[in-house]
Amino acid sequence: MQQLEYEQHGVREECGVFGAYDRDGGNVAPLIYYGLCSLQHRGQESCGIAVSDTNQPPNNNLFHKDLGLVSEVFKKKDLDRLCGNIGIGHCRYSTTGAPSRENAQPLVLNYIKGTLALAHNGNLINTAEIRHELEYSGAIFHTTTDSELIAYLIARERVRTPSIEAAVKAAAKRLEGGFALVVRSPRKLIAVRDPLGLKPLCVGIRDNTYVVASESCALQAVGAKFLRDVEPGEILTITRDEVLSDKELAQEHHARCVFEYIYFARLDSTIDGVSVYDARIRAGKILAKTRPVEADIVAGVPDSGLAAARGYALGAHIPFEIIFYKNSYIGRTFIKPTQEERETSVKLKLSVLAPAVRGKRIVLVDDSIVRGTTMANLITMLKQAGAKEVHVRISAPPFLHPCYYGTDVPSNQQLIASSHSEEEIRKIIGADSLAYMRIEDLPEMSGHSDICAACFDANYPTRLPVEDHMRGVKE
């Protein structure tokens, strides 16, 4: 199944985290629900919400989670039952651990100090080492995710530290890789961002309710004012009376994930001061300057290539056109087992607007080519509809290497660029020309010089993970 999904969808999303604390005592479950709906693009496998009431005894703990979209998992009766003024939510795409209800988040623990709920976006590179240590100290795991390791580390540290925020900091010091965490204790909401800044996290406020989220679009969705990004290495603790910032884990070197700007984040989000929409427009303009071609129109592959295509059109002074109709009612799991059925599914999801392409030389822009199957099908469809030429421009460099920080890039065997030259790929997909974004242009596109582009250049900002082959732990 996983291999077929790559052919259909390419690189898969990360996870989305959301937290809210209404210091006036109002119910936050509806707020978290709408926040998760706005983060649905980051993960469609499972979701959940965990809340508690700071005015009740500290062991009160309500949660609901399951496989499916936010709108599928939560009905009115579920939200009505989740009464509490502090809570967190999560929507998941698995990068470690199988897709199962047990692996759905938030993870909720009852332990000697009370209750703890945790939601995590990212991936650790020292999972095997931490898991081995915890198992030999008697821990019994109920999931196959690295997120459970983090929750156990926090619970263990809380037994010997004076506060939950001190326990979170002690646990965070042990973590290597990319992570954005929201932690809910009975009385506090804590947000943590990894020291490299690989994963995004921001904070906002609506009336007297503080909100933290993976992306600023989720703050807009619930009517919260964006305050700022959580800084790399920062631990933000929100209590009834104050907001505390601890930057002991901060460091000078950062490595923001460049693919947030290329693909993951929603167009209306701003991450670390950079508009995602502006970044994608810049990507197109850069392509128009560095990879020009004579053409009549510029178009994007819906929806991932549309903004970059608009930028290319602006940079090249070539008209931008919509040339595909996207059927929004074909489900996200519309995946068929045979090549013929997969090609049919592409045609059902996207159809060509023949009058817009007939006799035209087209620049077709997208954010990536993974296996090449979908792009080849689209080019065939365009030429069958009368397109004279199709020139493909990709707003990212070729994928060549795995990501260890939470971006589920397929293995090298599934990456067409790892075994074929640019000219070979051009022939395979049937394009009249093909060109990618240059790696050296990524800082200009993203607005940051301190980025992680390891999936393109293998320049990893951390050590590589230690594989535990004996236990089969997946990094």
C-alpha positions as CSV (number, residue, x, y, z in Angstrom):
1,M,0.0,0.0,0.0
2,Q,2.7,2.5,0.9
3,Q,4.5,2.1,-2.4
4,L,1.3,2.7,-4.4
5,E,0.5,5.8,-2.3
6,Y,3.9,7.3,-3.2
7,E,3.1,6.9,-6.9
8,Q,-0.2,8.7,-6.4
9,H,0.8,11.4,-3.9
10,G,4.6,11.7,-3.8
11,V,6.2,13.0,-0.6
12,R,3.7,12.6,2.3
13,E,2.9,15.1,5.0
14,E,4.1,15.5,8.5
15,C,1.9,15.9,11.6
16,G,0.1,18.9,13.0
17,V,0.0,19.9,16.7
18,F,-2.4,22.3,18.4
19,G,-2.9,23.4,22.0
20,A,-5.1,25.8,23.9
21,Y,-5.5,27.2,27.4
22,D,-8.5,29.3,28.3
23,R,-7.5,31.0,31.4
24,D,-11.1,32.2,32.0
25,G,-12.3,28.6,32.2
26,G,-14.0,28.2,28.9
27,N,-14.2,24.9,27.0
28,V,-11.4,24.6,24.5
29,A,-12.4,21.3,22.7
30,P,-14.3,23.2,19.9
31,L,-11.3,25.5,19.4
32,I,-8.9,22.6,19.1
33,Y,-11.3,20.9,16.7
34,Y,-11.2,23.8,14.3
35,G,-7.5,24.2,14.7
36,L,-6.9,20.6,13.7
37,C,-9.2,21.1,10.7
38,S,-7.0,23.8,9.5
39,L,-3.9,21.6,10.0
40,Q,-5.5,18.6,8.2
41,H,-3.1,19.0,5.3
42,R,-0.2,17.9,7.6
43,G,-1.7,14.5,8.3
44,Q,-4.9,12.6,7.3
45,E,-4.3,9.2,9.0
46,S,-5.5,9.8,12.5
47,C,-6.3,12.6,15.0
48,G,-7.2,13.2,18.6
49,I,-8.0,15.7,21.4
50,A,-7.1,15.5,25.1
51,V,-8.5,18.0,27.6
52,S,-8.7,18.6,31.3
53,D,-10.3,21.2,33.6
54,T,-7.9,23.3,35.7
55,N,-10.7,23.9,38.2
56,Q,-11.2,20.2,38.9
57,P,-8.9,17.7,40.8
58,P,-5.7,17.2,38.8
59,N,-6.5,13.6,37.8
60,N,-9.4,14.7,35.5
61,N,-8.5,13.6,32.0
62,L,-10.7,13.3,28.9
63,F,-9.7,12.4,25.4
64,H,-10.9,11.0,22.1
65,K,-8.8,9.8,19.1
66,D,-9.2,7.4,16.2
67,L,-8.2,6.8,12.6
68,G,-9.6,9.2,10.1
69,L,-10.0,12.8,9.2
70,V,-10.9,15.3,11.9
71,S,-14.5,15.6,10.6
72,E,-14.8,11.8,10.6
73,V,-13.4,11.2,14.1
74,F,-15.2,13.9,16.0
75,K,-19.0,14.2,16.1
76,K,-20.9,16.7,18.2
77,K,-21.4,14.1,21.0
78,D,-17.6,13.6,21.2
79,L,-16.9,17.3,21.5
80,D,-19.7,17.8,24.0
81,R,-18.1,15.1,26.2
82,L,-14.6,16.8,26.1
83,C,-15.2,19.5,28.7
84,G,-12.0,21.3,29.8
85,N,-10.3,24.6,29.6
86,I,-6.8,23.3,28.7
87,G,-6.1,20.8,26.0
88,I,-4.1,19.6,23.0
89,G,-4.8,18.1,19.7
90,H,-3.0,16.2,16.9
91,C,-3.5,15.1,13.3
92,R,-1.1,12.4,12.2
93,Y,0.7,11.0,9.3
94,S,3.0,8.2,10.5
95,T,6.7,8.6,9.9
96,T,7.5,6.0,12.6
97,G,5.0,3.4,13.7
98,A,2.3,1.7,11.8
99,P,-1.1,3.3,11.0
100,S,-3.2,2.1,13.9
101,R,-5.5,3.5,16.6
102,E,-2.9,2.7,19.2
103,N,-0.5,5.1,17.5
104,A,-3.0,7.9,17.2
105,Q,-2.2,11.0,19.3
106,P,-2.3,12.8,21.7
107,L,-0.6,10.2,24.0
108,V,-2.2,10.2,27.4
109,L,-0.5,8.9,30.5
110,N,-1.6,8.4,34.1
111,Y,1.4,8.2,36.4
112,I,2.5,8.9,39.9
113,K,2.4,12.6,39.5
114,G,-1.0,12.8,37.8
115,T,-1.8,12.9,34.2
116,L,0.1,13.9,31.1
117,A,-0.9,14.4,27.4
118,L,1.6,14.9,24.6
119,A,1.4,15.6,20.9
120,H,4.5,15.4,18.7
121,N,5.4,16.4,15.2
122,G,8.8,15.2,13.9
123,N,11.2,12.3,14.2
124,L,14.0,11.5,16.5
125,I,17.3,10.0,15.3
126,N,18.1,8.4,18.7
127,T,14.9,6.5,19.0
128,A,16.6,3.1,19.2
129,E,19.0,4.2,21.9
130,I,16.3,5.7,24.1
131,R,13.9,2.8,23.6
132,H,16.6,0.3,24.6
133,E,17.4,2.3,27.7
134,L,13.7,2.6,28.8
135,E,13.0,-1.1,28.1
136,Y,15.9,-2.2,30.3
137,S,14.6,0.1,33.1
138,G,11.2,-1.7,33.0
139,A,9.1,0.4,30.6
140,I,6.4,-1.4,28.7
141,F,5.3,0.2,25.4
142,H,1.8,0.3,23.9
143,T,2.7,2.0,20.6
144,T,5.5,1.8,18.1
145,T,6.0,5.6,17.9
146,D,9.0,7.6,19.1
147,S,6.4,10.0,20.6
148,E,5.7,7.5,23.4
149,L,9.4,7.5,24.2
150,I,9.2,11.2,24.7
151,A,6.1,10.9,27.0
152,Y,7.9,8.3,29.1
153,L,11.0,10.4,29.4
154,I,9.0,13.3,30.6
155,A,7.0,11.2,33.1
156,R,10.3,9.6,34.5
157,E,11.9,13.0,34.8
158,R,8.9,14.5,36.6
159,V,9.4,12.1,39.5
160,R,12.7,13.7,40.3
161,T,12.2,17.4,39.2
162,P,10.3,20.2,40.9
163,S,7.9,21.0,38.0
164,I,6.5,19.7,34.8
165,E,8.4,22.3,32.8
166,A,11.7,21.2,34.4
167,A,10.8,17.6,33.5
168,V,10.1,18.6,29.9
169,K,13.4,20.4,29.7
170,A,15.3,17.4,31.1
171,A,13.6,15.1,28.6
172,A,14.2,17.5,25.7
173,K,17.9,17.5,26.4
174,R,17.9,13.8,25.6
175,L,16.2,14.2,22.2
176,E,18.0,14.4,18.9
177,G,16.3,15.2,15.6
178,G,13.3,17.3,14.7
179,F,10.4,17.8,17.1
180,A,7.7,20.2,17.9
181,L,5.8,19.2,21.1
182,V,2.7,20.4,22.9
183,V,2.4,19.0,26.4
184,R,-0.6,19.3,28.7
185,S,-0.4,18.8,32.4
186,P,-3.4,19.3,34.7
187,R,-2.5,23.0,35.2
188,K,0.0,24.0,32.4
189,L,0.3,24.0,28.6
190,I,3.9,23.6,27.4
191,A,5.3,24.1,23.9
192,V,8.7,22.9,22.8
193,R,10.6,23.4,19.6
194,D,13.8,21.5,18.7
195,P,17.0,23.5,18.9
196,L,17.6,23.3,15.1
197,G,14.2,24.7,14.3
198,L,13.5,21.8,12.0
199,K,9.8,21.8,12.9
200,P,7.7,24.9,13.0
201,L,5.6,26.0,16.0
202,C,4.0,29.3,16.8
203,V,1.9,30.9,19.6
204,G,-1.1,33.2,19.5
205,I,-3.9,34.6,21.7
206,R,-7.7,35.1,21.5
207,D,-9.2,37.1,24.4
208,N,-7.7,35.3,27.4
209,T,-7.0,32.0,25.6
210,Y,-3.4,31.1,24.6
211,V,-3.0,29.0,21.5
212,V,0.0,27.1,20.1
213,A,0.0,25.5,16.7
214,S,2.3,24.0,14.0
215,E,1.3,26.8,11.6
216,S,-0.1,30.3,11.8
217,C,-3.0,29.3,9.5
218,A,-4.5,27.4,12.5
219,L,-4.4,30.6,14.6
220,Q,-6.3,32.5,11.9
221,A,-8.8,29.7,11.7
222,V,-9.8,30.1,15.3
223,G,-9.6,33.9,15.4
224,A,-6.4,34.1,17.4
225,K,-3.9,36.8,17.0
226,F,-0.5,35.6,16.0
227,L,2.0,36.6,18.6
228,R,5.3,35.0,17.4
229,D,7.0,31.8,16.5
230,V,8.3,29.6,19.2
231,E,12.1,30.0,18.8
232,P,14.3,27.1,18.1
233,G,15.3,25.5,21.4
234,E,12.7,27.4,23.3
235,I,10.3,25.9,25.9
236,L,7.2,28.0,26.5
237,T,5.2,27.3,29.6
238,I,1.7,28.8,29.8
239,T,0.1,28.9,33.3
240,R,-3.0,30.6,34.7
241,D,-1.0,33.7,35.6
242,E,2.0,33.9,33.3
243,V,3.9,32.8,30.2
244,L,7.4,31.6,30.9
245,S,10.1,31.3,28.3
246,D,13.1,29.0,28.8
247,K,15.9,29.2,26.1
248,E,18.5,27.1,27.8
249,L,18.4,24.6,24.9
250,A,18.8,27.3,22.2
251,Q,21.8,27.3,20.0
252,E,23.2,29.6,17.3
253,H,23.0,27.1,14.4
254,H,19.6,26.4,13.0
255,A,18.4,24.1,10.2
256,R,14.8,24.9,9.2
257,C,13.2,22.4,7.0
258,V,13.1,23.9,3.5
259,F,10.3,21.6,2.4
260,E,7.9,23.5,4.7
261,Y,8.2,26.4,2.2
262,I,8.2,24.2,-0.9
263,Y,5.3,22.0,0.0
264,F,4.2,21.1,3.5
265,A,2.9,24.3,5.0
266,R,-0.4,25.9,3.9
267,L,-0.2,28.9,1.5
268,D,-1.6,31.2,4.1
269,S,0.9,30.4,6.8
270,T,3.9,32.4,7.9
271,I,6.9,30.4,9.3
272,D,9.8,32.2,11.1
273,G,8.8,35.5,9.6
274,V,8.5,34.2,6.0
275,S,5.2,34.0,4.1
276,V,4.8,30.5,2.5
277,Y,2.9,32.1,-0.4
278,D,5.7,34.6,-1.0
279,A,8.3,31.8,-0.8
280,R,6.6,29.8,-3.5
281,I,6.1,32.8,-5.7
282,R,9.8,33.5,-5.4
283,A,10.5,29.8,-6.3
284,G,8.7,30.3,-9.6
285,K,10.4,33.6,-10.3
286,I,13.8,32.0,-9.6
287,L,13.0,29.1,-12.0
288,A,11.9,31.6,-14.7
289,K,15.3,33.3,-14.4
290,T,17.5,30.3,-14.1
291,R,15.6,27.7,-16.2
292,P,13.9,29.8,-18.9
293,V,12.1,28.4,-21.9
294,E,10.0,29.8,-24.8
295,A,6.4,29.1,-24.2
296,D,2.8,30.4,-24.6
297,I,1.4,29.7,-21.2
298,V,2.5,28.7,-17.7
299,A,0.4,26.3,-15.6
300,G,0.7,24.5,-12.3
301,V,-0.2,21.0,-11.2
302,P,-3.1,21.4,-8.7
303,D,-2.7,22.2,-5.9
304,S,1.0,21.8,-5.1
305,G,2.4,23.7,-8.2
306,L,0.0,26.6,-8.6
307,A,1.8,29.3,-6.5
308,A,5.2,28.5,-8.0
309,A,3.6,28.5,-11.5
310,R,2.2,31.9,-10.8
311,G,5.7,33.1,-9.8
312,Y,7.2,31.6,-13.0
313,A,4.6,33.4,-15.1
314,L,5.4,36.7,-13.4
315,G,9.1,36.2,-13.8
316,A,9.0,35.1,-17.4
317,H,6.2,37.5,-18.4
318,I,4.2,34.6,-19.9
319,P,0.4,34.3,-19.2
320,F,-0.6,32.1,-16.3
321,E,-3.5,29.7,-17.1
322,I,-5.6,27.1,-15.3
323,I,-5.4,24.0,-17.5
324,F,-6.6,21.2,-15.2
325,Y,-10.0,20.7,-13.5
326,K,-9.5,19.0,-10.1
327,N,-12.3,16.7,-8.9
328,S,-12.4,17.4,-5.2
329,Y,-14.7,14.5,-4.5
330,I,-12.2,11.7,-5.3
331,G,-11.1,10.5,-1.8
332,R,-7.6,10.7,-0.5
333,T,-7.3,6.9,-0.5
334,F,-8.2,6.5,-4.1
335,I,-5.4,4.1,-4.8
336,K,-5.6,1.1,-7.1
337,P,-3.4,-1.9,-7.3
338,T,-2.6,-2.1,-11.0
339,Q,-0.8,0.3,-13.3
340,E,-3.9,0.7,-15.5
341,E,-6.2,1.4,-12.6
342,R,-3.7,4.0,-11.2
343,E,-3.6,5.8,-14.5
344,T,-7.4,5.8,-14.6
345,S,-7.4,7.3,-11.1
346,V,-5.2,10.2,-12.2
347,K,-7.6,11.0,-15.0
348,L,-10.6,10.9,-12.6
349,K,-8.9,13.3,-10.2
350,L,-7.5,15.7,-12.9
351,S,-9.0,16.4,-16.3
352,V,-7.5,18.7,-18.9
353,L,-9.2,21.9,-20.1
354,A,-8.6,21.2,-23.8
355,P,-9.4,24.7,-25.1
356,A,-6.7,26.2,-22.8
357,V,-3.9,23.9,-24.1
358,R,-4.7,23.1,-27.7
359,G,-1.8,24.2,-29.9
360,K,0.1,25.8,-26.9
361,R,3.6,25.5,-25.7
362,I,3.2,24.9,-21.9
363,V,5.4,25.4,-18.9
364,L,4.1,22.9,-16.4
365,V,5.2,23.6,-12.8
366,D,5.1,21.3,-9.8
367,D,6.9,20.9,-6.5
368,S,8.5,17.5,-7.0
369,I,8.9,14.4,-9.1
370,V,9.1,11.3,-6.9
371,R,8.6,8.2,-9.1
372,G,7.5,10.1,-12.2
373,T,4.3,8.1,-12.9
374,T,1.9,10.9,-12.2
375,M,3.8,13.5,-14.2
376,A,4.1,11.2,-17.2
377,N,0.3,10.6,-17.1
378,L,-0.3,14.4,-17.0
379,I,2.0,15.1,-19.9
380,T,0.3,12.3,-21.9
381,M,-3.1,13.8,-21.2
382,L,-2.0,17.3,-22.2
383,K,-0.6,16.1,-25.5
384,Q,-3.6,14.1,-26.2
385,A,-5.6,17.3,-25.7
386,G,-3.6,19.1,-28.3
387,A,-0.7,20.6,-26.4
388,K,2.2,21.4,-28.8
389,E,5.0,21.2,-26.2
390,V,5.2,20.5,-22.4
391,H,8.2,21.9,-20.5
392,V,8.4,20.7,-16.9
393,R,9.8,22.9,-14.2
394,I,10.2,21.7,-10.6
395,S,10.3,24.2,-7.7
396,A,12.7,21.9,-5.7
397,P,15.9,20.1,-6.5
398,P,15.8,16.4,-7.2
399,F,15.1,14.1,-4.2
400,L,18.2,12.0,-3.7
401,H,18.4,11.1,0.0
402,P,16.2,10.0,2.9
403,C,14.9,12.4,5.6
404,Y,15.4,11.4,9.2
405,Y,13.5,14.3,10.8
406,G,9.8,13.6,10.0
407,T,9.5,14.1,6.3
408,D,8.5,10.8,4.7
409,V,10.6,10.9,1.6
410,P,10.5,7.5,-0.1
411,S,13.5,5.2,-0.1
412,N,16.2,5.6,-2.8
413,Q,14.8,2.7,-4.7
414,Q,11.5,4.7,-5.2
415,L,13.2,8.0,-6.1
416,I,13.5,8.3,-9.8
417,A,16.3,10.9,-9.6
418,S,18.5,8.6,-7.6
419,S,18.9,6.2,-10.5
420,H,18.3,8.4,-13.6
421,S,19.8,11.6,-15.0
422,E,17.8,14.6,-15.7
423,E,17.7,13.8,-19.4
424,E,16.6,10.2,-18.7
425,I,13.8,11.5,-16.5
426,R,12.7,13.9,-19.2
427,K,12.4,11.0,-21.6
428,I,10.6,8.8,-19.1
429,I,7.9,11.4,-18.4
430,G,7.7,12.5,-22.0
431,A,8.5,16.2,-21.4
432,D,10.0,18.4,-24.1
433,S,12.3,19.8,-21.5
434,L,12.9,19.3,-17.7
435,A,14.6,21.5,-15.1
436,Y,14.8,21.6,-11.4
437,M,15.4,24.3,-8.8
438,R,19.1,24.6,-8.0
439,I,20.2,23.8,-4.5
440,E,22.1,27.1,-4.3
441,D,18.8,29.0,-4.9
442,L,17.0,27.5,-1.9
443,P,18.1,30.2,0.6
444,E,16.7,32.9,-1.6
445,M,13.5,31.0,-2.1
446,S,12.9,30.3,1.6
447,G,14.2,33.6,2.9
448,H,16.6,31.8,5.2
449,S,20.3,30.8,4.9
450,D,20.1,28.3,7.8
451,I,18.0,25.6,6.3
452,C,18.0,21.8,6.1
453,A,18.0,20.5,2.6
454,A,19.5,17.1,3.3
455,C,17.0,15.3,1.2
456,F,18.6,17.1,-1.8
457,D,22.2,17.4,-0.8
458,A,22.8,14.9,2.1
459,N,24.1,17.7,4.3
460,Y,22.5,16.5,7.5
461,P,22.5,18.9,10.4
462,T,22.8,16.0,13.0
463,R,24.5,12.7,13.1
464,L,22.7,9.9,11.3
465,P,20.5,7.5,13.3
466,V,21.8,4.3,14.7
467,E,19.8,1.5,13.2
468,D,18.8,-1.2,15.7
469,H,18.7,-4.1,13.3
470,M,18.3,-6.7,16.0
471,R,15.1,-5.2,17.2
472,G,13.8,-3.9,13.9
473,V,13.2,-0.4,15.2
474,K,12.3,1.9,12.4
475,E,13.9,5.3,12.5
